[in-house]
Amino acid sequence: MKRMLIILLILLLSACNDNPPVEELKEKYPKIKEVAEQFPQSVQEKLAAPTVFPFEPKNVSLTYAGDMPGDPTRDILHTEFIYGDGVGVNLHVTTYHNKNSTWATDEKAMKTVELKDGTKALIDGDGENVKQIRWKKDGIYYSIMLIKAPKIKKEYTIEDVVKTANSMEY
């Protein structure tokens, strides 16, 4: 009986995503769980989410783009967690799953920041209302973009976005 329980426990633990932030999102938001669990296993294993935010998220959603729109069981090009503050600020955390993903701009002309693990992140946007960085880690491309409505008085910086990137759990 003990062996059966141990085997069952091992199976349950190995079946779970070892990414606590993603698992917490699935528990808190049933719609995220519903969408995520439709993805192929290879995509589910690469879902990544941060634990630090420049604002207190009030709502979160999970979107995706694939080679067949509306069919999460096909090839997924990217997944995106969108965190909103409920009044005009959104944070988009995108993981590009397509093996052939590349950036279309001249990376040499772009400013960079260094993440805490030494990864070089490109600053893709540093406007008044949009802050964005992107980077490649372990062969996968990531992007974090903070968008605020012009009516929002609070100022955000690239450093706010970098702090979020540094909290990513892959």
Secondary structure, 3 states (H helix, E strand, C coil): CHHHHHHHHHHHHHHCCCCHHHHHHHHHCHHHHHHHCCCCHHHHCCCCECCCCCCCCCEEEEEEEECCCCCCCCCEEEEEEEEECCCCEEEEEEEECCCCCCCCCCHHHCCEEECCCCCEEEEEEECCCEEEEEEEECCEEEEEEEEECCCCCCCCCHHHHHHHHHCCEC
